[in-house]
Amino acid sequence: MRRLIFLLRLAAIPVALALALTGASVVAAAEPATGAGDVTVAGTGTLAAKGSGYVKLAGSFVLVGSMDGGWLSVTGIDPDTIVRVTGWTSKTRFADGSLLYRGVQGSFHVAGRTIRVGLGSADVRFVVTGHGHAYLKGRGTYRVNGGPLHDWPPLGDSVAY
């Protein structure tokens, strides 16, 4: 029975991601915020990004991506949280259940409710679908719900998706 539930959850994640990528998400609105180079994007849906730098995600979401060197941490893990990372050199599980992967040269897939993911890499690409906030710092581009491309602010910025 546990195996069946696991397989059903495993099958549901790609379906949800495909629906989000084809426009089943709620439309987002972009408004300028205070400060040079800041942008605030509000809504529920999909954030796609690629670049070099530091990313923090918080909320209830499905995250799929890859990186060429770097680290990835996941906190707020519960029994229903899915964490799959390939190509890591070291993995640490902390007393609170949080995970830290170092030397990631591969793909990652994280899904859960009220979780937090942090990552740092010189080359990262990801798509996150759900509800939450992202903090992007570094160089790269991102897009919310298939909208126009925005640059990552070098000094960092929060984005809602």
N, C-alpha and C positions, 0 to 999 in steps of 0.2 A: 504494500500500500504506500509506504514512504517513497519507494522508487517511482511509482506511478505519479504521485504528487510532484516529485522532483522533475520528472519528464514533462509534465503539463506546464509547470512554471518555466522550464527551459524553453519550451515551444512558444509560450506566450510572449516572451521578451522580444524576439525578433519580429513578431507580428505587430506588437505595439510600436516598435521602432519604425517599421515600414509605414504604418499608418501616420505616424508623426511626420516622417519625411515627405509623405505625399500630400501634406496639407490638411490633415485632420486636426491640427492644433488650433488653439485659440489665437487670434491675431494679436500681435504685439504692437505697442506704440512707442515711438522714440521721442524723447524730449531732451533738450539741452539741460545740463545741470550746471551748478555754479563751479567756476574754476576752469582754467584753460585746458582744453583737450578732453574734458569729461563728457561722458554720455550716459544717460540712464535709460534703460530699455525695460519696460514693464510688461508682464503677461505670463501666460503659461504655455509652454510649447517646447520648441527645439532650439538649442544653441549648438552651432557647429563652429569649431575653431581650429586653427593651426598656427604654430609659431614656436617661439623660443622664450622661455621664462618660467614664471610661477603661476599656478592656477589653484584656487580654492573653490570647491563646490559644496553647497549645503542645501538639503531639501529631500524631497522624495522623487527619485529619478532612476533612469536607466542610462548608464554611461558606457560607451563603446569607443575604443581608440587604440592608438599605438604610439610608441615613442622609441627613439634611437638614443638610448642612454638617459638615465635619470632615476628618480625615485617616485614612489606612489604610496600614500598612506590612506587608510580607511578607518574611520571611527564611527561610533554609534551602531555597531554591528549587532544584529539580533539573529535568532535562528532562521528567519526568512530572508536574510540578506545573502545575495549571491556575489562572490568575489572570485574572479578568475584572472590570473596574470601569468603570461608566458615569458620566458627568457630572462628571468631575474637571477642575480648572483647571490643575494642574501634576503631572507625573510625572517622578520621578527614579529612574534605575537606577544602583546603586552597583557598584563593581568586583567585589564578591563575588556579584553577581547579585540582591541584595535590591532591593525596589521600595518607593517611597514615593509615595503619591498624596495631593495636597492639594486642598482645596476640593471635596470629594466631595459632590455633590448628586444621588445616584442609587443604583443597586444595585451589589452586589458578589457575586462567586462565587469562592471559593478552595477548592481541593482538593489534598491532597498528603500525603506521609508525612514525619514528623519536621520539620514546619514550625512557624513562629511567626508569629502575626499580632497586631499591635497596632492599636488604633483609638481615636480620641477624637472625640466628637461631642456636641452638645447634644440630638440626637434620633436615636437608633439603634435598629434592630430587627434581630435575627438569630436564626438557628437553626443550630446546629453539631451534626453527627452524627459519631461515631467514638469515639476514645479519646484522652484528654488532660486537661489542666487549664486552667481559666479563672481569671483574676483580674479581679474586677469592683469598680470604685470609682466612687461617684457616687450618683445617685438613679434608681430604677427597680425592675422586678420580673424574676424569672427562675423558670423551672420546669425540673426535670430529669425526663426520661422521662414526661412528662404528669402528674407529681405535683403537690403543692400549690405555690402561689405563695410565693416568698420575696422579701423586699426586698433590694436591693443595699445593702451596708454603706457608709455615707458615708466611712468610713476605709479601705475596701478589704477584700477577703477572697478566698481561693482556693477554687475549686470544681472537683471532678473529675466528669467526665461519662462 
